[in-house]
Structures are given as structure tokens and as C-alpha cells.
Amino acid sequence: MTLDTEALSALRKDAEHGEGRYRTFKDRRRRLAMIIATALVVLFAVLWFARSGPVPVELAQVEAPPAEGGLAVLNASGYVTARRLATVSSKVTGQIAELLFEEGATVEQGQVLARLDDATVRAQHGIALRQREAASKALVEVEVRLSDAIRSRDRASALRPQNLVSQSALDAAEAEAAALAARLEAARAEFAVAEAALRLRRQDLYDLVIRAPFAGVIVSKDAQPGEMVSPISAGGGFTRTGIATIVDMDSREIEVDVNEAYINRVAQGQRVSAVLDAYSDWAIAARVIAIVPTADRQKATVRVRIGFEQLDPRILPDMGVKVRFFDDARDAPALLGLVPAAAAVESDGHTYLWRVVDDKAERVEVSLADEQSGMRPVLSGVAAGDTVVVSPPADLDEGARVKARDAG
């Protein structure tokens, strides 16, 4: 049997071709495995370096304690008030002729603020003055006539024993003297009435001049020349009941409403730190003046009056203010600083802070007082100037490297 050489050659070529394709497939699979392995190594390295790198956290410094020192036992808010404040008006109804002040002016007690139209009252004063003059002259006339009548009566009385005058003449002289004496009393009474009427008209003129009842500052100007002013509401909206509001700036103090559940933490003479809403970085020393002995049934609060240790021109009536009441007890713990309340971690009945030293976090057991306006006073564990982690992550480890989180 003759071998088919060409067929054998074709089979040999197919075998070699198949072996080549198999070898190529193995190479491709090997390269794919290497790529996958390399990718896994790179991913593991990225994850490892990401985990071992600094943890971004929010950081904050322990704030220094307030200059007043001590531990605040209560916070409250209120307003600056003036104990001595008055709306100045007139004693009589009249038209404003002149105003002698502007808002913000400082005035002294008795200083003239305004004058009302006095034309009618001045005319009445002139009439009263003339009436007094007439009464005075009538009084002088009666006095002269009475003096003459008394002399005539005395002469008749001396001549009657010698029968030089009749009894009827003597009786007439005595009657005339008595009548003029009575007339003199009536003239004196009329003069007194005229004098009183003149004083009344003088008082009316005085009342048309409006004066400052006490020294202070004009905080509002409520009328203008030409308007009517009255001590009572009259004439609808066309009559003013006051021309200005004056405040005694030496009587400024603070009034706050304290929840009745915490009023036991407040005592007369207690130290207070006040911060005006307008000057949030200015702590003002103050003390409790009085606790008003009544409660507001609707709000369940008690009003507390607080006096400033020293007044300042920046303190204005009706300004909003926040106050902190301090514990004056001798055994009150010293205050080391203030930390954000969110930095504290409670665990197993203990309180901890994560303090950052050399970019590494360390857990420190601390003693903190109750939260006050988002901050907690530090009694032990850390000091002012230390850096702590705010809202620390739950998986933060001791010694972990941290960095400040970007604001964005």
C-alpha cells in the first residue's frame, strides 16, 4: 500500500498549528493573570496607604475661661432697661410754640424743653395784674377813710360830755367808723382774692413752659412746633400727649426672665457676666440687684434685676443681652477652659476627649460641667490652648494620625 505523503504532511502542519495556538492561549492567560495580580497589589497598596494616612477630622482649641473666673451655674437672656424713664408732656393743653431740643441731647433737671403759645394766658395775667392794682388802691382808700372816721368819732366822743355835740352825731360817727372798719376787711379780702388770681395766672404762664423732670438724655422727639399737646388724650390723632422721652442713663440695668425651675441658683449680690448682642466679645461685670418676688404664671418665669459694676456709653436701653450667673461658693471648682459640647465622648460612666498632640490623637479622661450655650466648662483633664477633636469618628484609634478637615 502506498503512503499518501501529501496527507501526512498536511496532518503534521495541522498539529504544529494547533500546538502553536495552544501555546499562544497559555501566554495570554499568563499575561492576564499577571495584570490582575498587579492590579490587586496596587489596590491593596492604595487601601493600605489610605488607611495609614492622616484621618481628616474637625479640630478645635480649648478656649480660655472667662476673665471673671468661676463656674457658671445658669445662663439667661434679657434686655438693658432704664429704671428712670419718662415721657415728658405739659400740664395744660396748648399749642407748641417752640422746641428747644433734639434727639440724643443731654439735658439737666429743670432745663427748658419747649414753650407753648401763651398769648391768651398772658392777656389773662395782665387783667389779673390790673385787678390786683385796683384792689390795692381800693384798700388804701378805705384805710384813709377809716382813719378819718376814727378821728371824727374820737372828737365827738370827747365833746359829748360838754354837750358840744349831740348824741345822734356821736352815734353817727361811731357807725361810720364801724362801717368803714368792716369795709376795710372786705377790701383786704378782695385784695387777697386779686393776689391769688394773679398767682394763678403766673402759674398758668409757668405751666406753658415744659421743663426736664430730671437729668438725662432725650431718646425720642415726639412733637413739632404748631402741634397741640395735652396731658390727656384729646382731639383724636391731632393732639400729642407727649413731646419727648427722656432717660436717666445712670439708671441703666438688666432685666432677665429666669425659669422658675432654676431660680434657686440665683441670689442677691451674685456675680454675673453680661454680654451684649452688639458686642459679643465684651464681657461686662455685673451683680444681681434683686429678685422680683413674683412669678409670671403664663411664662413660668421670675424677673431678676441685674446692675452693672460700671456703666459705659456703649450700653444702650433696650439692647439685647445674655448673662451668666456664677457660683460664688468658696469650694467651687476652678474652671480650666471651655470645649465644644460635641467634642465630649461618654463611655461607661466616664467622659473623654480626643486630644491631638504632634498630629496624633490620644484619648484623655476629663471632668466637664454641664453644657452652656454649646460649650462645656473643663474642670480637669485638658487646659486652655489644647487641641481636641470635635465629633470624633467612632473608629478613631489611639495614636491615629489626624489632620484638620477642609472647610469645603
GICOR-V9127 format. One record per residue. N is the residue number from 1. PHI is phi in degrees with one decimal (NA if undefined). NEAR is the number of other C-alpha atoms within 8 Angstrom. Layout:
n:N phi:PHI near:NEAR
n:N phi:PHI near:NEAR
This chain:
n:1 phi:NA near:2
n:2 phi:-89.9 near:3
n:3 phi:-75.2 near:4
n:4 phi:-85.2 near:6
n:5 phi:-63.9 near:6
n:6 phi:-67.0 near:6
n:7 phi:-67.1 near:7
n:8 phi:-62.5 near:8
n:9 phi:-62.8 near:8
n:10 phi:-68.0 near:8
n:11 phi:-65.3 near:8
n:12 phi:-63.6 near:8
n:13 phi:-66.6 near:8
n:14 phi:-64.8 near:8
n:15 phi:-65.9 near:8
n:16 phi:-63.3 near:8
n:17 phi:-66.9 near:8
n:18 phi:-64.7 near:8
n:19 phi:-63.7 near:8
n:20 phi:-66.4 near:8
n:21 phi:-65.9 near:8
n:22 phi:-65.0 near:8
n:23 phi:-64.7 near:8
n:24 phi:-63.7 near:8
n:25 phi:-63.0 near:8
n:26 phi:-65.2 near:8
n:27 phi:-63.3 near:8
n:28 phi:-62.6 near:8
n:29 phi:-65.7 near:8
n:30 phi:-64.4 near:8
n:31 phi:-63.7 near:8
n:32 phi:-63.3 near:8
n:33 phi:-63.8 near:8
n:34 phi:-65.5 near:8
n:35 phi:-63.1 near:8
n:36 phi:-63.8 near:8
n:37 phi:-63.2 near:8
n:38 phi:-62.4 near:8
n:39 phi:-62.5 near:8
n:40 phi:-64.4 near:8
n:41 phi:-62.8 near:8
n:42 phi:-62.4 near:8
n:43 phi:-62.2 near:8
n:44 phi:-62.3 near:8
n:45 phi:-64.5 near:8
n:46 phi:-61.5 near:8
n:47 phi:-63.0 near:8
n:48 phi:-65.1 near:8
n:49 phi:-68.7 near:8
n:50 phi:-64.3 near:7
n:51 phi:-72.1 near:6
n:52 phi:-83.2 near:6
n:53 phi:-79.2 near:7
n:54 phi:-60.9 near:8
n:55 phi:-87.7 near:8
n:56 phi:-72.3 near:9
n:57 phi:-138.5 near:12
n:58 phi:-87.9 near:10
n:59 phi:-112.8 near:10
n:60 phi:-150.4 near:10
n:61 phi:-94.2 near:10
n:62 phi:-70.1 near:14
n:63 phi:-74.8 near:9
n:64 phi:-68.4 near:9
n:65 phi:-66.6 near:11
n:66 phi:-60.9 near:5
n:67 phi:-60.3 near:4
n:68 phi:-70.3 near:6
n:69 phi:70.6 near:8
n:70 phi:84.3 near:11
n:71 phi:-103.2 near:11
n:72 phi:-74.4 near:9
n:73 phi:-102.7 near:9
n:74 phi:-163.3 near:10
n:75 phi:-114.8 near:11
n:76 phi:-154.3 near:10
n:77 phi:-134.0 near:10
n:78 phi:-167.1 near:12
n:79 phi:-141.2 near:12
n:80 phi:-77.4 near:15
n:81 phi:-127.6 near:10
n:82 phi:-116.2 near:12
n:83 phi:-69.1 near:8
n:84 phi:-117.4 near:7
n:85 phi:-143.1 near:9
n:86 phi:-144.1 near:7
n:87 phi:-93.1 near:9
n:88 phi:-84.1 near:11
n:89 phi:-135.4 near:12
n:90 phi:-102.8 near:13
n:91 phi:-82.1 near:8
n:92 phi:-130.5 near:8
n:93 phi:-83.7 near:9
n:94 phi:-170.2 near:10
n:95 phi:-95.9 near:11
n:96 phi:-71.7 near:15
n:97 phi:-98.0 near:10
n:98 phi:-157.2 near:8
n:99 phi:-115.7 near:10
n:100 phi:-117.7 near:7
n:101 phi:-150.4 near:7
n:102 phi:-135.6 near:7
n:103 phi:-61.2 near:8
n:104 phi:89.2 near:8
n:105 phi:-74.2 near:9
n:106 phi:-93.4 near:8
n:107 phi:-124.7 near:10
n:108 phi:-102.1 near:9
n:109 phi:-61.2 near:10
n:110 phi:85.7 near:8
n:111 phi:-67.1 near:8
n:112 phi:-72.3 near:10
n:113 phi:-103.5 near:11
n:114 phi:-158.7 near:13
n:115 phi:-130.0 near:12
n:116 phi:-97.2 near:12
n:117 phi:-61.3 near:9
n:118 phi:-116.1 near:8
n:119 phi:-58.9 near:6
n:120 phi:-66.3 near:6
n:121 phi:-66.3 near:10
n:122 phi:-66.8 near:10
n:123 phi:-64.5 near:8
n:124 phi:-64.1 near:9
n:125 phi:-64.4 near:11
n:126 phi:-62.8 near:8
n:127 phi:-62.9 near:8
n:128 phi:-63.6 near:12
n:129 phi:-65.0 near:10
n:130 phi:-67.0 near:8
n:131 phi:-63.6 near:9
n:132 phi:-66.0 near:12
n:133 phi:-62.6 near:8
n:134 phi:-65.2 near:8
n:135 phi:-64.6 near:12
n:136 phi:-66.7 near:9
n:137 phi:-68.9 near:8
n:138 phi:-63.3 near:9
n:139 phi:-63.8 near:12
n:140 phi:-62.6 near:8
n:141 phi:-61.2 near:8
n:142 phi:-65.1 near:12
n:143 phi:-61.3 near:9
n:144 phi:-64.9 near:8
n:145 phi:-63.5 near:9
n:146 phi:-64.8 near:12
n:147 phi:-62.6 near:8
n:148 phi:-67.7 near:8
n:149 phi:-65.6 near:13
n:150 phi:-66.0 near:11
n:151 phi:-64.9 near:8
n:152 phi:-64.2 near:9
n:153 phi:-63.1 near:12
n:154 phi:-66.6 near:8
n:155 phi:-65.1 near:8
n:156 phi:-63.4 near:12
n:157 phi:-68.5 near:9
n:158 phi:-76.8 near:7
n:159 phi:-87.4 near:10
n:160 phi:-64.3 near:12
n:161 phi:-61.7 near:7
n:162 phi:-91.2 near:6
n:163 phi:58.3 near:7
n:164 phi:-83.7 near:7
n:165 phi:-132.5 near:10
n:166 phi:-79.8 near:8
n:167 phi:-66.3 near:7
n:168 phi:-65.9 near:6
n:169 phi:-66.1 near:9
n:170 phi:-63.8 near:13
n:171 phi:-62.6 near:8
n:172 phi:-64.9 near:8
n:173 phi:-65.2 near:13
n:174 phi:-66.9 near:11
n:175 phi:-65.8 near:8
n:176 phi:-63.1 near:9
n:177 phi:-63.8 near:12
n:178 phi:-65.4 near:8
n:179 phi:-63.4 near:8
n:180 phi:-69.1 near:12
n:181 phi:-64.1 near:9
n:182 phi:-66.0 near:8
n:183 phi:-63.3 near:9
n:184 phi:-63.3 near:12
n:185 phi:-62.6 near:8
n:186 phi:-64.1 near:8
n:187 phi:-65.2 near:12
n:188 phi:-63.8 near:9
n:189 phi:-64.3 near:8
n:190 phi:-63.9 near:9
n:191 phi:-66.0 near:12
n:192 phi:-64.3 near:8
n:193 phi:-63.9 near:8
n:194 phi:-63.4 near:13
n:195 phi:-65.2 near:9
n:196 phi:-65.8 near:8
n:197 phi:-63.4 near:9
n:198 phi:-67.0 near:12
n:199 phi:-62.8 near:8
n:200 phi:-64.3 near:8
n:201 phi:-67.5 near:13
n:202 phi:-64.9 near:9
n:203 phi:-65.0 near:8
n:204 phi:-61.3 near:9
n:205 phi:-64.8 near:11
n:206 phi:-64.7 near:7
n:207 phi:-69.8 near:10
n:208 phi:-79.9 near:14
n:209 phi:-106.4 near:12
n:210 phi:-95.0 near:12
n:211 phi:-119.3 near:10
n:212 phi:-71.8 near:14
n:213 phi:-72.7 near:7
n:214 phi:-158.2 near:8
n:215 phi:-72.0 near:10
n:216 phi:177.4 near:12
n:217 phi:-123.2 near:12
n:218 phi:-76.5 near:15
n:219 phi:-104.3 near:11
n:220 phi:-153.3 near:9
n:221 phi:-112.4 near:10
n:222 phi:-109.0 near:9
n:223 phi:-150.8 near:9
n:224 phi:-135.2 near:8
n:225 phi:-56.3 near:9
n:226 phi:98.4 near:7
n:227 phi:-82.4 near:11
n:228 phi:-88.0 near:11
n:229 phi:-130.4 near:15
n:230 phi:-147.1 near:16
n:231 phi:-72.1 near:11
n:232 phi:-126.0 near:5
n:233 phi:-72.2 near:9
n:234 phi:-152.7 near:6
n:235 phi:77.1 near:6
n:236 phi:67.2 near:6
n:237 phi:-85.7 near:5
n:238 phi:-95.4 near:7
n:239 phi:-116.6 near:12
n:240 phi:-84.0 near:13
n:241 phi:-102.0 near:10
n:242 phi:-161.1 near:14
n:243 phi:-108.8 near:13
n:244 phi:-163.7 near:13
n:245 phi:-116.3 near:14
n:246 phi:-116.9 near:14
n:247 phi:-122.6 near:12
n:248 phi:-82.9 near:14
n:249 phi:-68.1 near:8
n:250 phi:-77.7 near:5
n:251 phi:-102.8 near:8
n:252 phi:-67.7 near:15
n:253 phi:-155.1 near:12
n:254 phi:-115.8 near:13
n:255 phi:-120.8 near:12
n:256 phi:-129.9 near:12
n:257 phi:-102.8 near:11
n:258 phi:-105.6 near:11
n:259 phi:-55.0 near:9
n:260 phi:-62.1 near:9
n:261 phi:-71.9 near:5
n:262 phi:-116.6 near:9
n:263 phi:-66.5 near:9
n:264 phi:-69.2 near:6
n:265 phi:-89.1 near:7
n:266 phi:-113.1 near:8
n:267 phi:-140.5 near:8
n:268 phi:-64.1 near:9
n:269 phi:84.7 near:8
n:270 phi:-65.7 near:12
n:271 phi:-71.2 near:12
n:272 phi:-138.2 near:13
n:273 phi:-112.1 near:13
n:274 phi:-112.3 near:12
n:275 phi:-128.0 near:13
n:276 phi:-72.4 near:12
n:277 phi:-60.6 near:9
n:278 phi:-78.0 near:6
n:279 phi:-133.8 near:7
n:280 phi:-68.8 near:8
n:281 phi:-102.1 near:5
n:282 phi:-117.3 near:7
n:283 phi:-92.9 near:9
n:284 phi:-109.4 near:9
n:285 phi:-72.6 near:12
n:286 phi:-152.8 near:13
n:287 phi:-143.8 near:13
n:288 phi:-71.7 near:15
n:289 phi:-85.7 near:10
n:290 phi:-160.8 near:9
n:291 phi:-107.5 near:11
n:292 phi:-63.1 near:8
n:293 phi:-77.9 near:5
n:294 phi:-159.7 near:6
n:295 phi:-113.3 near:9
n:296 phi:-87.0 near:8
n:297 phi:-65.2 near:6
n:298 phi:-72.5 near:4
n:299 phi:-99.2 near:5
n:300 phi:57.1 near:9
n:301 phi:-129.7 near:11
n:302 phi:-123.4 near:15
n:303 phi:-82.8 near:12
n:304 phi:-123.4 near:13
n:305 phi:-98.4 near:13
n:306 phi:-127.4 near:14
n:307 phi:-104.6 near:11
n:308 phi:-75.9 near:12
n:309 phi:-67.1 near:8
n:310 phi:-148.1 near:6
n:311 phi:-78.3 near:8
n:312 phi:-140.6 near:5
n:313 phi:-59.6 near:5
n:314 phi:-73.8 near:4
n:315 phi:-84.0 near:8
n:316 phi:-116.7 near:8
n:317 phi:-57.0 near:9
n:318 phi:73.5 near:7
n:319 phi:-71.2 near:11
n:320 phi:-74.3 near:11
n:321 phi:-147.8 near:13
n:322 phi:-113.9 near:12
n:323 phi:-126.9 near:12
n:324 phi:-126.7 near:12
n:325 phi:-92.8 near:13
n:326 phi:-100.3 near:13
n:327 phi:-82.1 near:11
n:328 phi:-90.6 near:8
n:329 phi:-64.0 near:5
n:330 phi:-66.0 near:4
n:331 phi:-91.3 near:4
n:332 phi:-66.2 near:9
n:333 phi:-65.4 near:7
n:334 phi:-73.4 near:8
n:335 phi:-96.4 near:11
n:336 phi:-93.5 near:13
n:337 phi:169.0 near:13
n:338 phi:-133.2 near:13
n:339 phi:-126.8 near:13
n:340 phi:-59.3 near:11
n:341 phi:-59.9 near:9
n:342 phi:-70.7 near:7
n:343 phi:-81.6 near:13
n:344 phi:-78.3 near:11
n:345 phi:-121.5 near:8
n:346 phi:-97.0 near:8
n:347 phi:-154.4 near:7
n:348 phi:53.2 near:4
n:349 phi:77.2 near:5
n:350 phi:-117.0 near:7
n:351 phi:-116.3 near:12
n:352 phi:-127.5 near:12
n:353 phi:-128.4 near:13
n:354 phi:-93.6 near:12
n:355 phi:-91.9 near:12
n:356 phi:-104.9 near:13
n:357 phi:-129.2 near:8
n:358 phi:53.4 near:4
n:359 phi:63.8 near:8
n:360 phi:-120.7 near:10
n:361 phi:-89.6 near:14
n:362 phi:-133.5 near:11
n:363 phi:-85.0 near:9
n:364 phi:-124.2 near:10
n:365 phi:-77.8 near:9
n:366 phi:-132.1 near:12
n:367 phi:-118.5 near:9
n:368 phi:-121.6 near:10
n:369 phi:-87.8 near:8
n:370 phi:-63.9 near:6
n:371 phi:-63.3 near:9
n:372 phi:-138.0 near:9
n:373 phi:56.6 near:5
n:374 phi:82.5 near:7
n:375 phi:-121.7 near:10
n:376 phi:-121.8 near:13
n:377 phi:-66.4 near:16
n:378 phi:-95.8 near:16
n:379 phi:-103.7 near:13
n:380 phi:-165.7 near:9
n:381 phi:109.8 near:9
n:382 phi:-134.0 near:10
n:383 phi:-130.4 near:10
n:384 phi:-58.5 near:12
n:385 phi:99.5 near:8
n:386 phi:-67.4 near:10
n:387 phi:-101.4 near:11
n:388 phi:-127.7 near:13
n:389 phi:-91.7 near:14
n:390 phi:-95.7 near:12
n:391 phi:50.5 near:8
n:392 phi:-63.8 near:10
n:393 phi:-62.7 near:6
n:394 phi:-66.1 near:4
n:395 phi:-98.0 near:4
n:396 phi:-68.5 near:7
n:397 phi:-102.2 near:6
n:398 phi:-61.7 near:7
n:399 phi:83.8 near:7
n:400 phi:-64.6 near:11
n:401 phi:-79.1 near:10
n:402 phi:-131.1 near:12
n:403 phi:-143.3 near:9
n:404 phi:-68.2 near:8
n:405 phi:-70.5 near:8
n:406 phi:-62.1 near:5
n:407 phi:-63.2 near:3
n:408 phi:-73.9 near:2
